[in-house]
Amino acid sequence: MITELADKNCTRKLYEEAFDDPKEFVDYYYEDKCRDNRIIADVEDGEVLSMLHLNPYRISLDGSVFKSYYVVAVATKEERRREGLMAKVFERTFKLLKDERIPLVFLMPVDEAIYSWMGFEKICDFALEKIASFDEIRENYDMYCVRDDVYIRRMEIEDAFREQDNGEVLPDDPVIMAKITDLEAFNSLTGQSFSDEKEALLWLKNKKIYICEEV
């Protein structure tokens, strides 16, 4: 059964099996970040077999602000991999997001090939150097995450984790990939008339994009 979970803590076991993040960070993630995120999972007999998390962000693109999600914690139980479970979770997720007219979602892959077949494409490098001034970001970039009070509070917590080497474990040479989840909504947002997702992503790649969100 693929469902959107209300009891998010039941996914923690799979998270800890799949990722090497320190316990202190995982505690924070499930106590704080999971308050407002969404988890789509394949559940069988009460056990979470496969999942992804949708962490919400407000994105500014050429001055227009829209709701989007950062796809994280993509995981399948080791003994159930290569059964197509994750593909079904993503299929369900894409349908939900299209129904909600979410223009695009983004993620940081361990390997781009894992997601490229689903329509995700690299749009920029992940920003390892965080720009402290939001005014500087707004002045110099076409696309970025909007920093509201919740964002700033979490950013400060996560910066402190990194200083203690207790933050999320990042891939080598991290990049950001995106997928257009509702082309009509994306065209409406941008004032463009792209005929397919690849054309829209090619246009997006030419924008100056700043993404420094780890989770």
BALOBA-1460 file (C-alpha; in Angstrom, 3 decimals):
// residues 215
<rec num="1" residu="m" x="0.000" y="0.000" z="0.000"/>
<rec num="2" residu="i" x="1.457" y="3.354" z="-0.995"/>
<rec num="3" residu="t" x="0.221" y="6.124" z="1.257"/>
<rec num="4" residu="e" x="1.016" y="9.507" z="2.732"/>
<rec num="5" residu="l" x="1.937" y="8.819" z="6.338"/>
<rec num="6" residu="a" x="0.645" y="10.730" z="9.326"/>
<rec num="7" residu="d" x="2.702" y="8.676" z="11.795"/>
<rec num="8" residu="k" x="6.088" y="9.804" z="10.521"/>
<rec num="9" residu="n" x="8.159" y="8.322" z="13.324"/>
<rec num="10" residu="c" x="7.443" y="4.828" z="12.025"/>
<rec num="11" residu="t" x="9.864" y="5.601" z="9.144"/>
<rec num="12" residu="r" x="12.804" y="6.322" z="11.426"/>
<rec num="13" residu="k" x="13.990" y="2.708" z="11.471"/>
<rec num="14" residu="l" x="14.351" y="2.689" z="7.686"/>
<rec num="15" residu="y" x="16.006" y="6.125" z="7.758"/>
<rec num="16" residu="e" x="18.635" y="4.896" z="10.219"/>
<rec num="17" residu="e" x="19.205" y="1.711" z="8.218"/>
<rec num="18" residu="a" x="19.719" y="3.637" z="4.980"/>
<rec num="19" residu="f" x="21.729" y="6.705" z="6.060"/>
<rec num="20" residu="d" x="24.834" y="7.383" z="8.125"/>
<rec num="21" residu="d" x="23.671" y="10.659" z="9.679"/>
<rec num="22" residu="p" x="24.635" y="11.125" z="13.360"/>
<rec num="23" residu="k" x="21.984" y="10.305" z="15.959"/>
<rec num="24" residu="e" x="21.874" y="13.927" z="17.154"/>
<rec num="25" residu="f" x="20.976" y="15.060" z="13.661"/>
<rec num="26" residu="v" x="18.369" y="12.333" z="13.155"/>
<rec num="27" residu="d" x="16.766" y="13.272" z="16.489"/>
<rec num="28" residu="y" x="16.514" y="16.884" z="15.304"/>
<rec num="29" residu="y" x="15.231" y="15.841" z="11.900"/>
<rec num="30" residu="y" x="12.363" y="13.754" z="13.265"/>
<rec num="31" residu="e" x="11.506" y="16.165" z="16.080"/>
<rec num="32" residu="d" x="11.615" y="19.352" z="13.988"/>
<rec num="33" residu="k" x="11.800" y="18.898" z="10.213"/>
<rec num="34" residu="c" x="9.138" y="16.208" z="10.235"/>
<rec num="35" residu="r" x="6.630" y="18.574" z="11.840"/>
<rec num="36" residu="d" x="5.698" y="20.062" z="8.478"/>
<rec num="37" residu="n" x="7.041" y="17.655" z="5.875"/>
<rec num="38" residu="r" x="5.215" y="14.877" z="4.027"/>
<rec num="39" residu="i" x="6.267" y="11.244" z="3.787"/>
<rec num="40" residu="i" x="5.118" y="9.012" z="0.955"/>
<rec num="41" residu="a" x="5.725" y="5.346" z="1.701"/>
<rec num="42" residu="d" x="5.076" y="1.797" z="0.597"/>
<rec num="43" residu="v" x="3.799" y="-0.005" z="3.685"/>
<rec num="44" residu="e" x="3.247" y="-3.752" z="3.954"/>
<rec num="45" residu="d" x="1.815" y="-5.387" z="7.086"/>
<rec num="46" residu="g" x="2.667" y="-2.270" z="9.057"/>
<rec num="47" residu="e" x="6.293" y="-2.194" z="7.904"/>
<rec num="48" residu="v" x="7.701" y="0.683" z="5.844"/>
<rec num="49" residu="l" x="9.426" y="-0.890" z="2.840"/>
<rec num="50" residu="s" x="10.185" y="2.177" z="0.761"/>
<rec num="51" residu="m" x="9.799" y="5.923" z="1.280"/>
<rec num="52" residu="l" x="10.640" y="9.463" z="0.341"/>
<rec num="53" residu="h" x="10.214" y="12.686" z="2.288"/>
<rec num="54" residu="l" x="8.921" y="15.963" z="0.848"/>
<rec num="55" residu="n" x="10.363" y="18.867" z="2.813"/>
<rec num="56" residu="p" x="8.550" y="22.125" z="1.983"/>
<rec num="57" residu="y" x="10.260" y="25.281" z="0.758"/>
<rec num="58" residu="r" x="9.091" y="28.510" z="-0.807"/>
<rec num="59" residu="i" x="11.059" y="29.200" z="-3.967"/>
<rec num="60" residu="s" x="11.577" y="32.520" z="-5.715"/>
<rec num="61" residu="l" x="12.079" y="32.323" z="-9.486"/>
<rec num="62" residu="d" x="12.455" y="35.607" z="-11.368"/>
<rec num="63" residu="g" x="10.567" y="37.325" z="-8.570"/>
<rec num="64" residu="s" x="7.613" y="34.909" z="-8.493"/>
<rec num="65" residu="v" x="7.318" y="32.861" z="-5.283"/>
<rec num="66" residu="f" x="5.857" y="29.347" z="-5.323"/>
<rec num="67" residu="k" x="5.613" y="26.301" z="-3.074"/>
<rec num="68" residu="s" x="7.984" y="23.445" z="-3.777"/>
<rec num="69" residu="y" x="9.477" y="20.427" z="-2.038"/>
<rec num="70" residu="y" x="12.977" y="19.160" z="-1.475"/>
<rec num="71" residu="v" x="12.912" y="15.359" z="-1.944"/>
<rec num="72" residu="v" x="15.045" y="13.693" z="0.724"/>
<rec num="73" residu="a" x="15.378" y="10.422" z="2.659"/>
<rec num="74" residu="v" x="14.743" y="8.330" z="-0.446"/>
<rec num="75" residu="a" x="15.188" y="4.775" z="0.816"/>
<rec num="76" residu="t" x="14.127" y="1.157" z="0.368"/>
<rec num="77" residu="k" x="14.794" y="-1.730" z="2.735"/>
<rec num="78" residu="e" x="17.948" y="-3.454" z="1.529"/>
<rec num="79" residu="e" x="16.362" y="-6.870" z="1.102"/>
<rec num="80" residu="r" x="13.475" y="-5.415" z="-0.947"/>
<rec num="81" residu="r" x="15.503" y="-3.387" z="-3.436"/>
<rec num="82" residu="r" x="15.264" y="-3.919" z="-7.204"/>
<rec num="83" residu="e" x="11.564" y="-4.793" z="-6.910"/>
<rec num="84" residu="g" x="10.310" y="-1.501" z="-8.312"/>
<rec num="85" residu="l" x="8.995" y="-0.288" z="-4.952"/>
<rec num="86" residu="m" x="10.663" y="3.122" z="-5.156"/>
<rec num="87" residu="a" x="9.413" y="3.698" z="-8.681"/>
<rec num="88" residu="k" x="5.853" y="3.222" z="-7.422"/>
<rec num="89" residu="v" x="6.450" y="5.643" z="-4.532"/>
<rec num="90" residu="f" x="7.723" y="8.285" z="-6.957"/>
<rec num="91" residu="e" x="4.819" y="7.635" z="-9.334"/>
<rec num="92" residu="r" x="2.361" y="8.244" z="-6.492"/>
<rec num="93" residu="t" x="4.280" y="11.339" z="-5.428"/>
<rec num="94" residu="f" x="4.303" y="12.863" z="-8.911"/>
<rec num="95" residu="k" x="0.549" y="12.363" z="-9.199"/>
<rec num="96" residu="l" x="-0.060" y="14.069" z="-5.844"/>
<rec num="97" residu="l" x="2.126" y="17.028" z="-6.793"/>
<rec num="98" residu="k" x="0.548" y="17.436" z="-10.212"/>
<rec num="99" residu="d" x="-2.919" y="17.354" z="-8.645"/>
<rec num="100" residu="e" x="-1.747" y="20.128" z="-6.298"/>
<rec num="101" residu="r" x="-0.218" y="22.126" z="-9.180"/>
<rec num="102" residu="i" x="3.290" y="22.119" z="-7.712"/>
<rec num="103" residu="p" x="5.512" y="23.361" z="-10.578"/>
<rec num="104" residu="l" x="8.702" y="21.488" z="-9.658"/>
<rec num="105" residu="v" x="10.576" y="19.573" z="-6.981"/>
<rec num="106" residu="f" x="14.301" y="19.251" z="-6.388"/>
<rec num="107" residu="l" x="16.780" y="16.887" z="-4.737"/>
<rec num="108" residu="m" x="20.462" y="16.180" z="-4.116"/>
<rec num="109" residu="p" x="21.389" y="12.794" z="-5.607"/>
<rec num="110" residu="v" x="24.097" y="10.408" z="-4.525"/>
<rec num="111" residu="d" x="24.198" y="9.425" z="-8.212"/>
<rec num="112" residu="e" x="22.396" y="11.396" z="-10.945"/>
<rec num="113" residu="a" x="21.629" y="8.188" z="-12.868"/>
<rec num="114" residu="i" x="19.324" y="7.043" z="-10.071"/>
<rec num="115" residu="y" x="16.884" y="9.865" z="-10.884"/>
<rec num="116" residu="s" x="17.545" y="10.947" z="-14.467"/>
<rec num="117" residu="w" x="15.297" y="8.254" z="-15.939"/>
<rec num="118" residu="m" x="12.368" y="9.768" z="-13.996"/>
<rec num="119" residu="g" x="12.866" y="13.192" z="-15.582"/>
<rec num="120" residu="f" x="15.145" y="14.780" z="-12.991"/>
<rec num="121" residu="e" x="18.016" y="16.815" z="-14.442"/>
<rec num="122" residu="k" x="20.910" y="18.698" z="-12.902"/>
<rec num="123" residu="i" x="20.120" y="22.408" z="-12.675"/>
<rec num="124" residu="c" x="23.069" y="23.642" z="-10.585"/>
<rec num="125" residu="d" x="25.846" y="22.714" z="-8.201"/>
<rec num="126" residu="f" x="24.952" y="22.572" z="-4.527"/>
<rec num="127" residu="a" x="26.258" y="25.689" z="-2.749"/>
<rec num="128" residu="l" x="28.779" y="24.473" z="-0.185"/>
<rec num="129" residu="e" x="29.518" y="28.047" z="0.895"/>
<rec num="130" residu="k" x="26.443" y="29.520" z="2.565"/>
<rec num="131" residu="i" x="25.708" y="33.179" z="1.785"/>
<rec num="132" residu="a" x="24.682" y="34.824" z="5.043"/>
<rec num="133" residu="s" x="23.015" y="37.877" z="3.513"/>
<rec num="134" residu="f" x="19.582" y="37.199" z="2.032"/>
<rec num="135" residu="d" x="19.770" y="40.597" z="0.298"/>
<rec num="136" residu="e" x="22.921" y="39.426" z="-1.480"/>
<rec num="137" residu="i" x="21.124" y="36.292" z="-2.676"/>
<rec num="138" residu="r" x="18.130" y="38.266" z="-3.947"/>
<rec num="139" residu="e" x="20.370" y="40.709" z="-5.784"/>
<rec num="140" residu="n" x="22.549" y="38.107" z="-7.487"/>
<rec num="141" residu="y" x="20.395" y="35.043" z="-8.173"/>
<rec num="142" residu="d" x="17.314" y="34.285" z="-10.276"/>
<rec num="143" residu="m" x="16.183" y="31.300" z="-8.220"/>
<rec num="144" residu="y" x="16.610" y="30.603" z="-4.504"/>
<rec num="145" residu="c" x="14.793" y="29.458" z="-1.373"/>
<rec num="146" residu="v" x="12.955" y="32.189" z="0.519"/>
<rec num="147" residu="r" x="14.245" y="32.664" z="4.055"/>
<rec num="148" residu="d" x="11.312" y="33.082" z="6.425"/>
<rec num="149" residu="d" x="11.482" y="32.793" z="10.239"/>
<rec num="150" residu="v" x="11.188" y="28.990" z="10.244"/>
<rec num="151" residu="y" x="13.877" y="28.685" z="7.572"/>
<rec num="152" residu="i" x="16.295" y="30.938" z="9.491"/>
<rec num="153" residu="r" x="15.732" y="29.083" z="12.783"/>
<rec num="154" residu="r" x="16.425" y="25.724" z="11.172"/>
<rec num="155" residu="m" x="19.393" y="27.085" z="9.231"/>
<rec num="156" residu="e" x="21.011" y="28.217" z="12.487"/>
<rec num="157" residu="i" x="20.422" y="24.805" z="14.094"/>
<rec num="158" residu="e" x="21.836" y="22.957" z="11.088"/>
<rec num="159" residu="d" x="24.857" y="25.275" z="10.873"/>
<rec num="160" residu="a" x="25.615" y="24.455" z="14.515"/>
<rec num="161" residu="f" x="25.396" y="20.717" z="13.731"/>
<rec num="162" residu="r" x="27.866" y="21.122" z="10.867"/>
<rec num="163" residu="e" x="30.306" y="23.015" z="13.079"/>
<rec num="164" residu="q" x="30.238" y="20.033" z="15.454"/>
<rec num="165" residu="d" x="30.525" y="17.535" z="12.548"/>
<rec num="166" residu="n" x="27.067" y="16.241" z="13.504"/>
<rec num="167" residu="g" x="25.267" y="17.390" z="10.359"/>
<rec num="168" residu="e" x="23.800" y="15.476" z="7.457"/>
<rec num="169" residu="v" x="26.348" y="13.452" z="5.485"/>
<rec num="170" residu="l" x="26.590" y="14.978" z="1.996"/>
<rec num="171" residu="p" x="27.651" y="13.250" z="-1.232"/>
<rec num="172" residu="d" x="30.999" y="14.074" z="-2.819"/>
<rec num="173" residu="d" x="30.643" y="17.012" z="-5.261"/>
<rec num="174" residu="p" x="26.917" y="17.497" z="-4.516"/>
<rec num="175" residu="v" x="24.589" y="18.799" z="-7.217"/>
<rec num="176" residu="i" x="20.931" y="19.768" z="-7.333"/>
<rec num="177" residu="m" x="18.516" y="18.056" z="-9.730"/>
<rec num="178" residu="a" x="14.967" y="19.172" z="-10.456"/>
<rec num="179" residu="k" x="11.873" y="17.715" z="-12.085"/>
<rec num="180" residu="i" x="8.934" y="19.598" z="-13.532"/>
<rec num="181" residu="t" x="5.899" y="18.076" z="-11.814"/>
<rec num="182" residu="d" x="3.227" y="20.261" z="-13.439"/>
<rec num="183" residu="l" x="4.249" y="21.806" z="-16.770"/>
<rec num="184" residu="e" x="1.092" y="23.897" z="-17.016"/>
<rec num="185" residu="a" x="1.742" y="25.388" z="-13.565"/>
<rec num="186" residu="f" x="5.394" y="25.999" z="-14.461"/>
<rec num="187" residu="n" x="4.421" y="27.788" z="-17.680"/>
<rec num="188" residu="s" x="1.906" y="29.891" z="-15.792"/>
<rec num="189" residu="l" x="4.509" y="30.768" z="-13.163"/>
<rec num="190" residu="t" x="7.197" y="31.763" z="-15.646"/>
<rec num="191" residu="g" x="5.044" y="33.237" z="-18.416"/>
<rec num="192" residu="q" x="6.577" y="30.751" z="-20.851"/>
<rec num="193" residu="s" x="4.963" y="28.202" z="-23.171"/>
<rec num="194" residu="f" x="7.227" y="25.170" z="-22.996"/>
<rec num="195" residu="s" x="5.954" y="22.100" z="-24.812"/>
<rec num="196" residu="d" x="7.650" y="19.523" z="-22.576"/>
<rec num="197" residu="e" x="9.546" y="19.133" z="-19.311"/>
<rec num="198" residu="k" x="12.996" y="18.874" z="-20.914"/>
<rec num="199" residu="e" x="12.540" y="22.203" z="-22.670"/>
<rec num="200" residu="a" x="11.471" y="23.809" z="-19.395"/>
<rec num="201" residu="l" x="14.456" y="22.366" z="-17.512"/>
<rec num="202" residu="l" x="16.868" y="23.548" z="-20.213"/>
<rec num="203" residu="w" x="15.517" y="27.075" z="-19.712"/>
<rec num="204" residu="l" x="15.862" y="26.696" z="-15.945"/>
<rec num="205" residu="k" x="19.486" y="25.543" z="-16.191"/>
<rec num="206" residu="n" x="20.413" y="28.876" z="-17.735"/>
<rec num="207" residu="k" x="19.199" y="30.728" z="-14.651"/>
<rec num="208" residu="k" x="21.492" y="31.738" z="-11.805"/>
<rec num="209" residu="i" x="20.428" y="29.370" z="-9.027"/>
<rec num="210" residu="y" x="21.476" y="29.269" z="-5.394"/>
<rec num="211" residu="i" x="20.499" y="26.180" z="-3.384"/>
<rec num="212" residu="c" x="22.178" y="25.439" z="-0.046"/>
<rec num="213" residu="e" x="19.464" y="23.380" z="1.716"/>
<rec num="214" residu="e" x="20.737" y="20.098" z="3.107"/>
<rec num="215" residu="v" x="17.429" y="18.665" z="4.325"/>
